[in-house]
Amino acid sequence: MADKKYLTSTYDIETSDEIRDHYNEWSESYDRELEEHGYVTPQRCAQALKSVGTPPNSLILDFGCGTGVSGAAFHHEGFTNLIGCDVSSEMLRLATDKGLYQQTFIIEPGAKVEGKYDVVAAVGVIGVGAAPPEAFDIVMQILNPGGRFVFSYNDKALSDPRFTKKLTEHIKKGASLIFEEHGDHIPGIGLFSTVYVLQAPA
Ligand SMILES: C[S@@+](CC[C@H](N)C(=O)[O-])C[C@H]1O[C@@H](n2cnc3c(N)ncnc32)[C@H](O)[C@@H]1O
């Protein structure tokens, strides 16, 4: 059984520097640890995106792509037009090496991201111990009109009103929630998540 040192400590870190250091250190054992504990949210997000009729050739930014576990799930569901970005250079290096992304680039926590995308994915990215609620605003700014944001909030994010308020705020501004489903996140540590697909105004 893989160590779950990083997996369990991940929800206790707060500043963006601590978060980046944490993922840089975790990168080498991340895939093994998550696989052993049954991380299923990437597959659930990819299936959700497909279930709402998203064209397979959509240009997708995997925001917080990590080592590419989420990219592999999108590939599996036929979404291969993928670009990845992350704040952790070590996580991103492993994602790049997998050859799943047409391009990868590093981002600064909280900084504006360039480009426009049909879909942005943030799988296991926005929440306690990872990207703050403001990352939601960064993502919504880079969606094409009518573009889709597929993301997950685990139960720790769901119980923190800062995260749920962000979603409500964007719905009030005109985005439509077209998919929402609560289910397993990391069954090995008894954690669940809700997967959402939010569509930007046309
Ligand atoms: C739990 S991992 C998820 C990685 C990948 N999406 C997956 O499903 O395996 C969270 C990722 O979010 C990244 N991250 C943390 N803070 C971020 C921020 N402010 N903006 C973008 N990504 C961030 C981390 O570096 C890490 O790679």
PDBQT file of the ligand as one rigid body, heavy atoms in Angstrom, charges set to zero:
ROOT
HETATM    1  C1  LIG A 301      -4.981  17.253  -6.675  1.00  0.00    +0.000 C 
HETATM    2  S1  LIG A 301      -3.972  17.876  -7.978  1.00  0.00    +0.000 S 
HETATM    3  C2  LIG A 301      -4.998  17.525  -9.403  1.00  0.00    +0.000 C 
HETATM    4  C3  LIG A 301      -4.157  17.329 -10.647  1.00  0.00    +0.000 C 
HETATM    5  C4  LIG A 301      -4.919  16.758 -11.835  1.00  0.00    +0.000 C 
HETATM    6  N1  LIG A 301      -5.927  17.653 -12.312  1.00  0.00    +0.000 N 
HETATM    7  C5  LIG A 301      -5.522  15.426 -11.450  1.00  0.00    +0.000 C 
HETATM    8  O1  LIG A 301      -6.745  15.259 -11.531  1.00  0.00    +0.000 OA
HETATM    9  O2  LIG A 301      -4.751  14.521 -11.076  1.00  0.00    +0.000 OA
HETATM   10  C6  LIG A 301      -4.155  19.651  -7.822  1.00  0.00    +0.000 C 
HETATM   11  C7  LIG A 301      -3.285  20.425  -8.811  1.00  0.00    +0.000 C 
HETATM   12  O3  LIG A 301      -3.637  21.817  -8.731  1.00  0.00    +0.000 OA
HETATM   13  C8  LIG A 301      -2.450  22.571  -8.873  1.00  0.00    +0.000 C 
HETATM   14  N2  LIG A 301      -2.683  23.902  -8.286  1.00  0.00    +0.000 N 
HETATM   15  C9  LIG A 301      -2.553  24.292  -7.012  1.00  0.00    +0.000 A 
HETATM   16  N3  LIG A 301      -2.831  25.608  -6.873  1.00  0.00    +0.000 NA
HETATM   17  C10 LIG A 301      -3.164  26.045  -8.116  1.00  0.00    +0.000 A 
HETATM   18  C11 LIG A 301      -3.549  27.321  -8.637  1.00  0.00    +0.000 A 
HETATM   19  N4  LIG A 301      -3.657  28.416  -7.845  1.00  0.00    +0.000 N 
HETATM   20  N5  LIG A 301      -3.817  27.425  -9.954  1.00  0.00    +0.000 NA
HETATM   21  C12 LIG A 301      -3.724  26.323 -10.751  1.00  0.00    +0.000 A 
HETATM   22  N6  LIG A 301      -3.344  25.099 -10.326  1.00  0.00    +0.000 NA
HETATM   23  C13 LIG A 301      -3.077  24.967  -9.019  1.00  0.00    +0.000 A 
HETATM   24  C14 LIG A 301      -1.405  21.752  -8.135  1.00  0.00    +0.000 C 
HETATM   25  O4  LIG A 301      -0.086  22.099  -8.492  1.00  0.00    +0.000 OA
HETATM   26  C15 LIG A 301      -1.793  20.340  -8.532  1.00  0.00    +0.000 C 
HETATM   27  O5  LIG A 301      -1.095  19.890  -9.663  1.00  0.00    +0.000 OA
ENDROOT
TORSDOF 0
